[in-house]
């Protein structure tokens, strides 16, 4: 799975491991297509004790990832 330089910069800054993101993309709890054609993938990371949102290009390239504190609240709606 390829990744952009921006992905590496952001995940390093946020303390998110690439292997967590790859696991989430491989087996997400939820996915959503963005209007720009990119995909959002959500998963829970037991090691970090947080939900993480991973954004990819349609071809699977990792673009961005961050802890998503509002995932549970949005999911309950």
C-alpha positions as CSV (number, residue, x, y, z in Angstrom):
1,X,0.0,0.0,0.0
2,X,1.6,3.3,-1.1
3,X,1.4,6.5,1.0
4,X,1.9,10.2,0.3
5,X,4.5,12.3,1.9
6,X,1.7,14.3,3.6
7,X,0.5,11.1,5.2
8,X,3.9,10.4,6.7
9,X,4.2,14.0,8.0
10,X,0.7,14.0,9.6
11,X,0.9,10.5,11.1
12,X,4.3,11.2,12.6
13,X,3.0,14.4,14.1
14,X,-0.1,12.7,15.5
15,X,1.6,9.5,16.7
16,X,-0.4,7.2,14.4
17,X,1.4,4.1,13.1
18,X,1.2,3.1,9.5
19,X,0.3,-0.5,10.4
20,X,-2.8,0.8,12.2
21,X,-3.9,2.6,9.1
22,X,-3.3,-0.4,6.9
23,X,-5.3,-2.6,9.2
24,X,-8.2,-0.1,9.2
25,X,-8.2,0.2,5.4
26,X,-8.2,-3.7,5.1
27,X,-11.0,-4.2,7.6
28,X,-12.9,-0.9,8.3
29,X,-15.9,-0.5,10.6
30,X,-17.3,2.0,8.2
31,X,-16.5,3.6,4.9
32,X,-17.7,6.7,3.0
33,X,-17.0,8.1,-0.4
34,X,-16.1,11.8,-0.3
35,X,-17.4,14.2,-3.0
36,X,-13.9,14.5,-4.4
37,X,-13.7,10.7,-5.0
38,X,-11.5,9.9,-2.0
39,X,-12.5,7.2,0.5
40,X,-12.8,7.5,4.3
41,X,-12.2,4.4,6.4
42,X,-12.9,4.2,10.1
43,X,-11.6,1.7,12.6
44,X,-10.9,1.3,16.3
45,X,-7.3,0.9,17.3
46,X,-7.1,-1.1,20.5
47,X,-3.4,-0.1,21.0
48,X,-4.3,3.7,20.8
49,X,-7.7,3.3,22.4
50,X,-9.2,5.6,19.8
51,X,-11.1,5.5,16.5
52,X,-9.0,6.5,13.6
53,X,-10.2,7.9,10.2
54,X,-8.0,7.1,7.3
55,X,-8.4,8.9,4.0
56,X,-7.3,7.2,0.8
57,X,-7.3,7.8,-2.9
58,X,-9.6,5.5,-4.8
59,X,-6.6,3.5,-5.8
60,X,-5.8,2.9,-2.1
61,X,-2.9,5.3,-1.6
62,X,-2.9,6.5,2.0
63,X,-3.4,10.3,2.1
64,X,-4.2,11.3,5.7
65,X,-5.1,9.8,9.1
66,X,-6.2,11.2,12.4
67,X,-7.9,10.3,15.6
68,X,-11.7,10.8,15.2
69,X,-13.2,11.7,18.6
70,X,-16.7,12.2,17.1
71,X,-17.1,8.9,15.3
72,X,-19.2,7.2,17.9
73,X,-21.5,10.2,18.2
74,X,-22.0,10.4,14.4
75,X,-22.5,6.7,14.2
76,X,-25.4,6.8,16.7
77,X,-27.5,9.2,14.6
